[in-house]
């Protein structure tokens, strides 16, 4: 069995930056259906809106993509 990979918000946000190599790395990581926490999702949405000035409909598209291609978990004491 292969271990799951957990991605932090900064890694997801590399997909929206200008560096092609980082975008490819993120694309490959997403193919593995990584784990994301609810906190990571919130951080990504916040940065897309406040720093990258994404319109709400595009933020929703990113959220829908992440929801469909990752496993979103609630972080609790057991997980920590």
N, C-alpha and C positions, 0 to 999 in steps of 0.2 A: 504494500500500500504506500502510495506517495503522500508525504506530508503536505498539508495545505499551507499556502503562503498568505500572510496578512499584509495588506498594503496600507500605507499611511496616506494622508491627504496630499502631501507634497508629491508623491509618486503619481497619483492620479492626475494632478494638475500639470505634470510634465507633458501630458497629452495635448495640452492647450498652449504650450510655449512654442518658441520658434526653433528649437533644436531638434532636428530630424532624428538623430540617434536616440534621444530620450523618448521621442514619440514611438519609435519602433520597439524599444524596450517595454514601454507600457502596453503596447498592443500585444506583444508576446505574453506578458504577464496576465493580461485579461483573458487570453485564450485558455489559461489554466484554471479559470473560475476561482479567483482568489477570495479570501475573506475580507470583508470591510465591516467596520463597526458603524453603528448609527452615528456616532460622533464624527467619524471620517466623512460620512455623507453630508452631515451638517456643515462641516468645515469646507468641503468642496463647494457646496451650494453658496455659502457665504462669500468665498473668494470669487467665484464666478460672477456673482452679482455686484459686489462692492469694488473689487479690484480690476476685474476683466470687463465689467459693464455689459455682461450678457443680458439680453432681453429674457424675461421670465419664460417665454415659450421655449427658448433654447436651453435654459436651465432645466426645465421639465424634461426635455428630450435627453439631456445628459443623465438625469436621475432615472428615467425609464430604461436607458441603456445599461446603467450600472445595476439596476434592480434585476434586469434580465440576464446579465452576464457575470454577476458576482454573487457570493453568498453573504448577505448582510446579517450581522449578529448583534445582539445586545451584549454589552460588556457588563459583567457582574462579578461578584467576588470569586466565583468558581473559575471563570475565564481568566481573571487576573492571576 
